[in-house]
Each structure stands twice: as C-alpha cells, then as structure tokens.
C-alpha cells in the first residue's frame, strides 16, 4: 500500500548501458521538510529528481509520490500536483512566450498555452504566483527578453501556480550571475519559510547557494546515498569531503548560509 508522504523512494535503482546510475536509494520526504540534495557532477542528482518528478521510471524499486505509486497511476495528472523546474525544462519553452503564459502552463504541467483552455481562475493564479516572486511587472514581457535571474523567478512562479504539496528544484541557479543567484536564494528562502510552504527538494552541487531554511540533506556519491538526515548532522566537513573527493572545510555563517573551501 502506498504511503501518503510527499515522496518515498524504496530501494530505487536506475541502470543505463549496464551501469547503475542510481543504486539502492531509500529516501523519505515528509510534509514540511525542505531537503537539499548535494553531489558532484555525475553523482546521479538529476536522475534522482527526474524519477521523483515522474519523468523517469527506475530499473528497480518503488516510487511513491503524494500517495500514488509510479507505474500504477496516471502520471500526466499526478505531475500537476508537483511543482518542478530545471535547466532542461526551462530550455523547452519558446522564448516568444510571455512570462504570464509560461506560468499559466503550470496549471496542466504543459509547455504551450494552446494545449489547454484556461479560465479566469487560472489566469488569476498565474498573476498571484508572479506577484509572490516579485515579477508581476514582467507578466507581458517575453521570456527571451528577460535576464537569466528574472526568467528563473518566472519559472519558480510556475512551480507554485497549483499550490503543490511537493516542489522539486533541479539546480535552479544554473547559468545565473552572482546578482541573479542571490536574488533567487532570497526568494527561495522567503517561500520556504511561509506557513503554507510545500515539502521542497533543492538539487545542487554549490553549497553557497543553499537557502538557510533547508531542514534536511541527502548526499549522493556515484549513485548511492552517502549520508542522509537533518542538515546540520549531514553537511559537515568530513561528509562533504567524502562526497566530493576533496578535503573540505565546511562552515555555517551567521546568516545561516553554508560555505565550503579546500582545507589548508
């Protein structure tokens, strides 16, 4: 019987061309938890979030999302209850779409506004989501004319348009400059601390872009879970050194943000 957790992966493995990209992943995300997934390039982070977002089927194991089991549910409907953004998803939108059109497509987890019919309530939800991210004034600007930071906040607004109980963010600050990254980190921090904040998973390999509101962390190395649990117990100098294969010193600054640098 499926659990009612936002996300539960049980002994999940993913094999490609004879190689296990992910192997033996056991992971639970509870309501209200905000998870950081850290790992070096090639550790399996993107594969993990593609499985969690129902865009990839594992080779083995069980995936339960919002009380439904992958393989026994209509993923097209279930995806509407998941807020999801990634660099790969962002690249699929036409640059000529307006910010409002991009956000409203999130109502049906679509890529084009002409695929579905939208009512007044749908458009109002899109306007509210843009407002929460501070980009309501960009509603009629086309995606191709926005700065990378503005576009990323529009895509983040899209994840919220259905008030989803689960949000998955796969390296949302990729391709952002320092200013855009900091604006995004601040926006994420505010959203995560809201009283109605959904369970959230943030995937990255940059520790310095992690909002201080994160509660838990999972470290991936070569497709396996290296460490998993409350963030202050997991994000340590020893654990990150093992995770990235470099001798690192990890610190948590007064503002709650983490930093990591090579030892010595």
VOLO-742314 format. One record per residue (C-alpha): residue in one letter; x, y, z. Coordinates in nm, 2 decimals. Layout:
<nodes>
['a'; [X; Y; Z]]
...
</nodes>
This chain:
<nodes>
['x'; [0.00; 0.00; 0.00]]
['x'; [0.14; 0.34; -0.09]]
['x'; [0.23; 0.59; 0.18]]
['x'; [0.08; 0.94; 0.20]]
['x'; [0.43; 1.10; 0.22]]
['x'; [0.50; 1.37; -0.04]]
['x'; [0.79; 1.15; -0.16]]
['x'; [0.91; 0.80; -0.08]]
['x'; [1.17; 0.61; -0.27]]
['x'; [1.23; 0.24; -0.17]]
['x'; [1.54; 0.06; -0.30]]
['x'; [1.53; 0.26; -0.62]]
['x'; [1.79; 0.18; -0.89]]
['x'; [1.84; 0.31; -1.24]]
['x'; [2.06; 0.13; -1.49]]
['x'; [2.18; 0.26; -1.82]]
['x'; [2.41; 0.07; -2.07]]
['x'; [2.50; -0.18; -1.79]]
['x'; [2.59; 0.09; -1.54]]
['x'; [2.40; 0.17; -1.23]]
['x'; [2.34; 0.55; -1.23]]
['x'; [2.14; 0.51; -0.90]]
['x'; [2.16; 0.21; -0.67]]
['x'; [1.97; 0.13; -0.35]]
['x'; [1.81; 0.47; -0.29]]
['x'; [1.59; 0.47; 0.02]]
['x'; [1.46; 0.82; 0.09]]
['x'; [1.15; 0.97; 0.26]]
['x'; [1.04; 1.34; 0.23]]
['x'; [0.78; 1.43; 0.49]]
['x'; [0.53; 1.72; 0.49]]
['x'; [0.70; 2.05; 0.57]]
['x'; [1.06; 1.92; 0.52]]
['x'; [1.30; 2.11; 0.29]]
['x'; [1.56; 1.88; 0.15]]
['x'; [1.90; 1.97; 0.00]]
['x'; [2.04; 1.71; -0.24]]
['x'; [2.41; 1.75; -0.29]]
['x'; [2.66; 1.57; -0.50]]
['x'; [2.94; 1.61; -0.76]]
['x'; [2.86; 1.61; -1.13]]
['x'; [2.77; 1.26; -1.24]]
['x'; [2.66; 1.15; -0.89]]
['x'; [2.30; 1.09; -1.01]]
['x'; [2.13; 1.40; -0.88]]
['x'; [1.94; 1.49; -1.20]]
['x'; [1.84; 1.12; -1.25]]
['x'; [1.71; 1.12; -0.89]]
['x'; [1.49; 1.43; -0.94]]
['x'; [1.36; 1.30; -1.28]]
['x'; [1.24; 0.99; -1.11]]
['x'; [1.09; 1.19; -0.82]]
['x'; [0.91; 1.41; -1.07]]
['x'; [0.77; 1.11; -1.26]]
['x'; [0.96; 1.18; -1.59]]
['x'; [1.18; 0.87; -1.55]]
['x'; [1.10; 0.51; -1.44]]
['x'; [1.36; 0.33; -1.23]]
['x'; [1.50; 0.00; -1.33]]
['x'; [1.40; -0.14; -0.99]]
['x'; [1.25; -0.03; -0.67]]
['x'; [0.93; 0.16; -0.58]]
['x'; [0.85; 0.53; -0.61]]
['x'; [0.56; 0.68; -0.42]]
['x'; [0.46; 1.04; -0.48]]
['x'; [0.17; 1.21; -0.29]]
['x'; [0.01; 0.87; -0.21]]
['x'; [0.04; 0.73; -0.56]]
['x'; [0.27; 0.46; -0.69]]
['x'; [0.47; 0.51; -1.01]]
['x'; [0.35; 0.25; -1.26]]
['x'; [0.00; 0.24; -1.11]]
['x'; [-0.12; 0.59; -1.16]]
['x'; [-0.17; 0.84; -1.44]]
['x'; [0.15; 1.04; -1.43]]
['x'; [0.01; 1.32; -1.65]]
['x'; [-0.25; 1.40; -1.38]]
['x'; [-0.02; 1.35; -1.09]]
['x'; [0.25; 1.58; -1.23]]
['x'; [0.01; 1.87; -1.20]]
['x'; [0.04; 1.83; -0.82]]
['x'; [0.42; 1.86; -0.83]]
['x'; [0.60; 2.19; -0.88]]
['x'; [0.90; 2.13; -1.09]]
['x'; [1.17; 2.34; -1.25]]
['x'; [1.51; 2.26; -1.40]]
['x'; [1.75; 2.40; -1.66]]
['x'; [1.64; 2.13; -1.90]]
['x'; [1.27; 2.22; -1.86]]
['x'; [1.35; 2.59; -1.90]]
['x'; [1.51; 2.53; -2.23]]
['x'; [1.19; 2.37; -2.37]]
['x'; [0.99; 2.70; -2.35]]
['x'; [0.96; 2.92; -2.66]]
['x'; [1.14; 3.25; -2.60]]
['x'; [0.84; 3.43; -2.75]]
['x'; [0.61; 3.32; -2.47]]
['x'; [0.52; 3.59; -2.22]]
['x'; [0.61; 3.54; -1.85]]
['x'; [0.23; 3.51; -1.78]]
['x'; [0.19; 3.24; -2.05]]
['x'; [0.49; 3.04; -1.90]]
['x'; [0.34; 3.05; -1.56]]
['x'; [-0.02; 2.96; -1.66]]
['x'; [0.11; 2.65; -1.84]]
['x'; [0.20; 2.51; -1.50]]
['x'; [-0.18; 2.46; -1.43]]
['x'; [-0.16; 2.15; -1.66]]
['x'; [0.22; 2.08; -1.65]]
['x'; [0.23; 2.18; -2.01]]
['x'; [0.49; 2.36; -2.23]]
['x'; [0.25; 2.55; -2.46]]
['x'; [-0.06; 2.76; -2.36]]
['x'; [-0.25; 2.65; -2.66]]
['x'; [-0.25; 2.28; -2.54]]
['x'; [-0.53; 2.36; -2.29]]
['x'; [-0.81; 2.61; -2.22]]
['x'; [-0.76; 2.84; -1.93]]
['x'; [-1.03; 3.02; -1.73]]
['x'; [-1.03; 3.34; -1.52]]
['x'; [-0.92; 3.15; -1.21]]
['x'; [-0.62; 3.00; -1.39]]
['x'; [-0.50; 3.35; -1.50]]
['x'; [-0.56; 3.49; -1.16]]
['x'; [-0.35; 3.21; -1.01]]
['x'; [-0.07; 3.29; -1.25]]
['x'; [-0.08; 3.66; -1.16]]
['x'; [-0.07; 3.57; -0.79]]
['x'; [0.23; 3.34; -0.84]]
['x'; [0.42; 3.61; -1.03]]
['x'; [0.35; 3.85; -0.75]]
['x'; [0.48; 3.61; -0.49]]
['x'; [0.82; 3.61; -0.67]]
['x'; [0.82; 3.99; -0.72]]
['x'; [0.80; 3.97; -1.10]]
['x'; [0.43; 4.06; -1.16]]
['x'; [0.56; 4.37; -1.36]]
['x'; [0.72; 4.13; -1.61]]
['x'; [0.39; 3.94; -1.69]]
['x'; [0.37; 4.06; -2.06]]
['x'; [0.75; 4.05; -2.13]]
['x'; [0.86; 3.76; -2.34]]
['x'; [1.08; 3.50; -2.19]]
['x'; [1.36; 3.57; -2.44]]
['x'; [1.39; 3.94; -2.33]]
['x'; [1.42; 3.86; -1.95]]
['x'; [1.75; 3.84; -1.77]]
['x'; [1.85; 3.50; -1.65]]
['x'; [1.76; 3.59; -1.30]]
['x'; [1.42; 3.73; -1.40]]
['x'; [1.35; 3.42; -1.61]]
['x'; [1.44; 3.19; -1.33]]
['x'; [1.20; 3.36; -1.09]]
['x'; [0.93; 3.33; -1.35]]
['x'; [0.99; 2.96; -1.37]]
['x'; [0.99; 2.94; -1.00]]
['x'; [0.65; 3.12; -1.00]]
['x'; [0.53; 2.85; -1.24]]
['x'; [0.61; 2.58; -0.98]]
['x'; [0.37; 2.75; -0.74]]
['x'; [0.07; 2.81; -0.96]]
['x'; [-0.12; 2.49; -0.85]]
['x'; [-0.03; 2.53; -0.48]]
['x'; [0.16; 2.20; -0.50]]
['x'; [0.23; 1.99; -0.19]]
['x'; [0.57; 1.90; -0.34]]
['x'; [0.82; 2.12; -0.52]]
['x'; [1.13; 1.99; -0.69]]
['x'; [1.41; 2.23; -0.79]]
['x'; [1.69; 2.09; -1.00]]
['x'; [1.98; 2.34; -0.99]]
['x'; [1.76; 2.65; -1.03]]
['x'; [2.05; 2.89; -1.01]]
['x'; [2.24; 2.73; -1.31]]
['x'; [2.35; 3.00; -1.56]]
['x'; [2.28; 3.28; -1.31]]
['x'; [2.53; 3.55; -1.24]]
['x'; [2.61; 3.64; -0.88]]
['x'; [2.33; 3.90; -0.85]]
['x'; [2.07; 3.67; -1.01]]
['x'; [2.18; 3.39; -0.78]]
['x'; [2.15; 3.59; -0.47]]
['x'; [1.80; 3.72; -0.56]]
['x'; [1.69; 3.36; -0.62]]
['x'; [1.83; 3.24; -0.29]]
['x'; [1.65; 3.52; -0.11]]
['x'; [1.32; 3.44; -0.29]]
['x'; [1.35; 3.07; -0.22]]
['x'; [1.43; 3.14; 0.15]]
['x'; [1.11; 3.35; 0.18]]
['x'; [0.90; 3.09; 0.01]]
['x'; [1.03; 2.81; 0.23]]
['x'; [0.96; 2.99; 0.55]]
['x'; [0.59; 3.07; 0.46]]
['x'; [0.34; 2.90; 0.68]]
['x'; [0.19; 2.71; 0.38]]
['x'; [0.53; 2.61; 0.23]]
['x'; [0.52; 2.27; 0.05]]
['x'; [0.77; 1.99; 0.10]]
['x'; [1.07; 2.10; -0.11]]
['x'; [1.37; 1.94; -0.27]]
['x'; [1.66; 2.15; -0.39]]
['x'; [1.92; 1.98; -0.60]]
['x'; [2.26; 2.15; -0.64]]
['x'; [2.64; 2.10; -0.62]]
['x'; [2.70; 2.45; -0.49]]
['x'; [2.68; 2.47; -0.12]]
['x'; [2.70; 2.85; -0.11]]
['x'; [2.36; 2.89; -0.29]]
['x'; [2.16; 2.69; -0.03]]
['x'; [1.90; 2.90; 0.15]]
['x'; [1.93; 2.88; 0.53]]
['x'; [1.57; 2.75; 0.56]]
['x'; [1.67; 2.40; 0.45]]
['x'; [1.60; 2.13; 0.71]]
['x'; [1.75; 1.81; 0.58]]
['x'; [2.02; 1.69; 0.34]]
['x'; [2.10; 1.39; 0.12]]
['x'; [2.45; 1.34; -0.01]]
['x'; [2.50; 1.14; -0.33]]
['x'; [2.82; 0.98; -0.44]]
['x'; [2.84; 0.76; -0.75]]
['x'; [2.47; 0.69; -0.74]]
['x'; [2.45; 0.59; -0.38]]
['x'; [2.34; 0.77; -0.06]]
['x'; [2.65; 0.86; 0.13]]
['x'; [2.46; 1.04; 0.42]]
['x'; [2.10; 1.14; 0.48]]
['x'; [1.92; 1.33; 0.76]]
['x'; [1.90; 1.66; 0.94]]
['x'; [2.11; 1.92; 0.76]]
['x'; [2.34; 2.01; 1.04]]
['x'; [2.42; 1.65; 1.10]]
['x'; [2.48; 1.57; 0.73]]
['x'; [2.65; 1.88; 0.59]]
['x'; [2.98; 1.85; 0.77]]
['x'; [3.35; 1.89; 0.66]]
['x'; [3.40; 1.51; 0.68]]
['x'; [3.09; 1.42; 0.49]]
['x'; [3.14; 1.67; 0.21]]
['x'; [3.50; 1.58; 0.17]]
['x'; [3.39; 1.22; 0.12]]
['x'; [3.11; 1.33; -0.11]]
['x'; [3.32; 1.54; -0.35]]
['x'; [3.65; 1.36; -0.31]]
['x'; [3.83; 1.68; -0.19]]
['x'; [3.95; 1.77; 0.16]]
['x'; [3.70; 2.05; 0.25]]
['x'; [3.62; 2.27; 0.55]]
['x'; [3.25; 2.35; 0.59]]
['x'; [3.13; 2.65; 0.79]]
['x'; [2.78; 2.79; 0.86]]
['x'; [2.79; 3.16; 0.87]]
['x'; [2.59; 3.39; 1.10]]
['x'; [2.32; 3.44; 0.83]]
['x'; [2.26; 3.07; 0.82]]
['x'; [2.43; 3.01; 0.48]]
['x'; [2.69; 2.75; 0.43]]
['x'; [3.03; 2.78; 0.28]]
['x'; [3.29; 2.53; 0.18]]
['x'; [3.66; 2.56; 0.08]]
['x'; [3.96; 2.34; 0.04]]
['x'; [4.14; 2.27; 0.36]]
['x'; [4.49; 2.41; 0.41]]
</nodes>
